[in-house]
Amino acid sequence: MQFKLKEADILEYLELNFPQQKFEKGRLLIGQQRRSDLSIFYLGEDFLANVVTKFNTFEYREAVQLDYDMIDKITLKDALLFRKMYIKSGEQTLKFGTSRALLADFQNDNYNAFIKGEKQRVIFENGQFV
């Protein structure tokens, strides 16, 4: 059982599951839908993946490659206690949230780098990062 999510450990897990890909720090964001498992998204320039992680133990369940072609837009929103991520695909919008107090060594820094000091920001649209 892990007590804190660590970026280096998650990147290593991704490398084991996708050995043909290169992974870099600063590209992970965590989301959760209503107390379900955590979704740790790797938002690479050319590669998108989700590491499904148990909420209580931080045990990795599986790594799934996703396709940017299925995503219209990714929006981040900064709130008082939570940070939100909206992934729009066609008519459907998936809503994810994370607490600012989540035990991770990377979430705040990575989130701040993507949102660039704004309260709300589209980070991916029309097949590319904005």
Secondary structure, 3 states (H helix, E strand, C coil): CCCCECHHHHHHHHHHHCCCCCCCCCCEEEEECCCCCEEEEEECCCCEEEEEECCCCCCEEEEEEECHHHCCEEEEEECCCEEEEEEEECCEEEEEEEECCCCECCHHHHHHHHHCCCCEEEEEECCEEC
